[in-house]
């Protein structure tokens, strides 16, 4: 006579409790992984927000400097026109036009840098991280 209980109801109860423990363990791991994934996405968004704020500040500073350069270019152009009208000599006016051309070149370089920094305002890495992977069609077998 066996000491163990071989009643089918007791055995079913034991297997149910072990599968329940297995499911509970899997669910707790899944919840933990989902929390970690959400944390990683939020951390990435925070880092990209910091990067975007930095880019916006740099863009604002470059815009202010560019505005000053454009204002000085305008003053140089106005000065060269005044010198051209007042003095018939070509040398002072030509010098003022050269200064204006250099200032305009600096303004163009600043404008191009602002356009380049604007790329980071769309949180590209966050968008790539949360975009779902493309679904491949596995129903089409080898024909």
Residue pairs with C-beta under 8 A, 6 or more apart in sequence:
41 126
41 129
41 130
44 125
44 126
44 129
45 123
45 126
48 120
48 123
48 124
48 125
48 126
49 123
51 120
52 120
52 121
52 123
55 117
55 118
55 120
55 121
56 121
58 117
59 114
59 117
59 118
62 110
62 113
62 114
62 117
63 110
63 114
65 110
66 106
66 107
66 110
66 111
66 114
69 103
69 106
69 107
69 110
70 103
70 104
70 107
72 103
73 100
73 103
73 104
73 107
76 96
76 97
76 99
76 100
76 103
77 96
77 97
77 100
79 96
80 93
80 94
80 95
80 96
80 97
80 99
80 100
81 93
83 92
83 93
83 96
84 93
87 93
